Amino acid sequence: MRSIRDSLGRFLAIAAIVALGCGFYGGLRMTGPDMRIAADRFYDGTHLYDIRLLSTLGYSDSQIGEVKAVEGVAAVMPSKSTDVMGQINEEQYAMRISTLPIKALNESTCEDGCNVESSDASYLNRLILAKGRWPQRSGECVISADRVAGVPFEMGDKLTVLYASQDLDGVLSTREFTIVGTVHSSNFVSSVTMGATSLGSGSIQQFAYVSEDNFDADCPYTELFIEVEGASELFSGSDEYQAHVQVVADRFEGMADALALSRLNDIKAEAQEELDDENAKYEEEKADALEKLDDAKQELDDASTKLDDAQNKIDSGQSDIDSGWAQLNSGWSQYYTQRNDALAKLASGKAELEANQKKLDEAARELEAGRAGYEKAKENKPGVEEQLSQARDGLAQAEAGLPAVQDGIAQVEEGIAGLEAQIALLPEGDPTRKALEQELEGLRMKLAGLQNQESELNKTITELTAAIPQLEAALTQIEEGIEQFEAGEAELAAGKKQLEAGWKEYYAQEANAYAQLSAAENQLYASEQQLIDSQQQIRDSQAEVNDGREELEEGKQEYEKERKKALDELADAAQLIADAQKDIDDLEAPDIYVLDRTKNYGVESQVADSERIDNIARVFPFIFFLVAALVALTTMTRMVDEDRVVIGTYKALGYSKARITGRYLIYAGLASTVGAIVGLALLAQVLPFTISKAYAIIYNIPDYPLPMPFDWKLGLLSGGLGVGITLLATFGAAVATLREQPAQLMLPRAPKAGKRILLERIAPLWKRVSFSWKVTFRNLFRYKKRMFMTVVGIAGCTALLLTGWGLHDSIWDIIDKQFGPVVNYNVITKLDEDVSESQIVSVETYMRDKGETEDITRVQSSNMQVGSSSHNPIGVEVVVPEKVNEFADLLTMKERIGQVPIVFDDHSVVLTEKLAKKLGLSVGDTLLLYDQDDIGNAVGSGYELTLTGIMENYIGSRAYIGRDSYQQATGDSCSFTTLYGRCNEGVDERLTFTEGLHEIEGVRTVTYNDETIDSYRTMLTSVDMIVVVLVVSAAALAFIVLYNLTNINITERRREIASLKVLGFTKREVYAYIFREIILLSILGALFGLVLGTFLESFVCVTAEVDYVMFGRDIHTTSYVISFVMTLVFTAFVMLSMRKKLTTVDMVESLKSVD
Amino acid sequence: MAFVEFRDVRKVYHMGEVEVAAVDGMNFAIEQGEFVVVVGPSGAGKTTVLNILGGIDTATSGQVFLDDEEISAYNEQQLTQYRRHDIGFVFQFYNLVQNLTALENVELASQICSDPLDPAEALAAVGLAERMDNFPGQLSGGEQQRVAIARALAKNPKLLLCDEPTGALDYQTGKAILKLLQNSSKENGRTVVLITHNSAFCAMADRVIRVREGRASSIEINEAPVSAESIEW
């Protein structure tokens, strides 16, 4: 005890390093099991199924009964479920909708967040309500509370079912659900991927639980969840558990065929019943149809008979008419004879009359010729009479007037003579002479006039006396002509009268004859008309009959058509029934899958992840143990050295070696045991807790209530290792000293001789080195054990740091190296498979316009499986690009090592690196491509393809196959309905962009790489926790090692330090003198650590990797720098804290004696 | 004032509840250039006196002067500088740095002070010109002590303090060392203070300070010190 108190630092150093080693080893080793224990507790608490029975044709009640009756079955919960694409707040998920007993759900209680109590023993996969409430009616659902990424939602938001790979009619009757709560489900413990599906990207991203009435009543139970008796008492995943469950699973396997057969018979019977009903209906309808046809036929025959009758009548009518025509014709000929006779008679009569007429007309014409003279005479008579009278009157007058005119002439002649006298009296030019001359002129003119008149009158008397006898003769002639003409006129009038009477008689005869003829004619016309009318009638009838015939013909044709149609239909129906019957007869028994928990994605990957930690735990802590051994060795060597005099004394006194060694063994044992206990007590709690907590981001398994379960076996193993190593080291140290003779031991140990070191041989260099550095260098090589311990310890520390930071790099490199260097597209738009070319083009146009990009390419993306001769098929995404040159712009294919580009053409087959590695394939090998069914099993024997390249890739497993290779291998044609695009859009506009895309018909899903990146970021944050653990433990390691080293250094070199102090070295000079060595060792160790860390990191990376990602394989330069600098910072920190110890070295005490 | 002066110096150690005065009212003075021997039985407090004088220990009370400076009033830093520049120490167990050669050990000291002697000359002066490049482990005890003396002298200190320098050496070697010390005082006028329990050494001192129970029981001036070679013990 005293020795412990005296050397507390030493004791603590051993205890601490052992604590770290044991704690780290034990803690890490227990982490995996602890995670599995927590999982087991969760599974038991929520009654997670032990066996899931899946049937491709579902189950009916009778099979459920059979399953319940199987020995070892504790409870059976039937469930209906279907995988659909659902949408919550604009985000689409491939999701599984399943039923749960709603009553049991609502009545269940969960107090501790892990154990769900329910009175319904058959309520399995019990849910823990996280938020909201349970669904109570149709149309309500609860969904996962644990999904890592995705659009946030709230209670009351809608879940819309978009489509499924099968027809949802007859399966899911509700298509829109209200989210009323969120739950934790042990059936889906991985919140990243919840299992495989044929939809979307191939994995289930979300689940929803609903009541049974949301499913179609006819939809059978698709799966049976089974709890195996006594399985919950066993540890889930353990061999015992597996064996126990396997017994029951084997029973199911054994009865699977019978079960399938029974299900088949049920379905057959049900279908047969339905078909029989259909058949009866068919027969009934057939009879009906035939009867109707017969009726129609009868009708047609009747019509035909009637038409024939009518025709007969028409024919007889026609013959009547024909004879009528003959009669009429003879009538007509008779008539014409009569008519001709009559007309001849009339004509002769008429001719006589006309001759008379002619004579008469002649006479009339003669008369008429005289008429003009007559008329003229008549007309001239009064004129002549007038002329005669006038001439008589004129003669009288003229004879009367002549005396007067002769008087007048005499008078005027007197007047002229008087005037001429007067004028002759008067001078020429006298005015009165002038007027008288004028007057004389007038009278001369008047005399001329009167003389004229007198000659005139004499002439007239002569003329008239000659004309009067002529006029009297003309008058007598005229009166004779008139008399003659008037007598001819009277004669003509009498002739006219006679002729008129003749005409009158003739006209009477003529009229009579015509009347007779006309009557006869009329009669004949009437007969003719009658005949024409009859003929018309006959014609009409014939037309009617003809129409009737036509109609009948049409009727017949239609009848034939209808008959044919009806018969065809009947035949079709018969065929359908026959087909249906065949289908029923051919119906194959369903496949029944007996799936235990190892087939549950979440359960299995949780186990795999925890086992990954186991793997790391097996290798990782070796550094700590190695350092622990070295620390113990140096520390105990020092202790033994310090005690050499005492040992010598004891030895001299006769104590046995064992006794003396025992002292140190006890000391070391005590220290290491204390360390082991403390370390285990702390780290076996802290590590499992921290790491489980980190994994809680991925797995929604409730925390195990503290304290974490402690595995005594592992605890003892780890403690034993720690203590054992320490004891071994101690033993080694003690034995070396005990070999010496007591006498030698009593003497102070000769100080280890100084030695020249290699460096000194290089004189020019050595000369430049100051003394303190010389001492430092010499010291380094003087205490090799210590140097080794320090270098290893510091190297371990740096290696841990580098592993931590490198792991951090590797993890974040996944994203940085995947998106950009490999994947250049950022939007994936999936379209319906039967989308039309024009729809694709409109989507492309939209992406081009709104996404401002030309980089769009079409691919075929399908979920298939790839296997090799040495490995079972693995589900992968198979991508077949339409145009390789376009595709090359959006996906960079290159080999990781050397970054050699891979040529990809229509014949290429390229796998992602991790996939190829897992399948054990290298370029030139043959791989097998399988189709995949809905449950995720490979179908068929696979298509053979030759691998042409292995590309660098970090996220996901994909096979890129050239279209020619694909089509040749599978024989299928490709449908390039997935669009990769590199769009230039900000996060804010994404929603509008997506909405716009969804408005185009045929668009199924729009995915952004950013979302993928986000979800990976979240997921990978969990692994960052390990980085923290590593950094903290590295720091602890560095402290322990450096503290121990410094401690030993100082105690061992007290005299040297004291000497330096006495020589007048300042504090700082002393620190530098001592610490320089440590700094150098730290740097050396750190450098080694960087090398060691590089290997360690790559080991941890490969071990810690999950299936669908490949960690980055490079450690960044900054990580090397950070690890290096951090190591030195730790060193500096230790030195700072050790300064006090240096200061307290007492010159006086140290120099007194040799210790 | 004398070169070195102790005035009522006390040094009290606390051993549990008991107070032990290692030095209890020490008074003496030393003149420059003197070879002083402090002699007394074991536990008389002579090493404590030397430690206080050398600045590696401090007095509980009283005053210590060196060359008109009050050492006892120095703080730790000043003491360090004091040791560095003014004091040379020679110990019974040499206290050489094992990892440095003889020359390097001397250089170690000379490099830190302001007015050092040439290390090689210092070593030559102690008769180790040939062994300069040897490590302490390769040298005999006397040779090691000579290196130690060379180291102390190379600093060119005002005061050379020697604590039983011959304690671990045989008679002949011891004599040689004493001679070396005496010479360094006589030839270079250096003040040397030597502590010993051996009264035989008094004969070679200029001044003998006898210490008993923490006090200077007598201080004698030796008018005719003998050479180190001639003393016997």
Interface residues (C-beta under 8 A of the other chain):
Chain A: A750 P751 K752 A753 G754 K755 S770 F771 K774 V775 R778 N779 R782 R1055 E1056 A1058 S1059 L1060 K1061 V1062 L1063 G1064 F1065 T1066 K1067 E1069 M1147 V1148 L1151 K1152 S1153 V1154
Chain B: T47 N51 G54 I56 D57 Q77 T80 Q81 Y82 R83 R84 H85 I87 F89 F91 F93 N95 L96 V97 Q98 N99 L100 T101 E104 E107 L108 A109 Q111 I112 C113 F135 P136 G137 Q138 R151 K155 D163
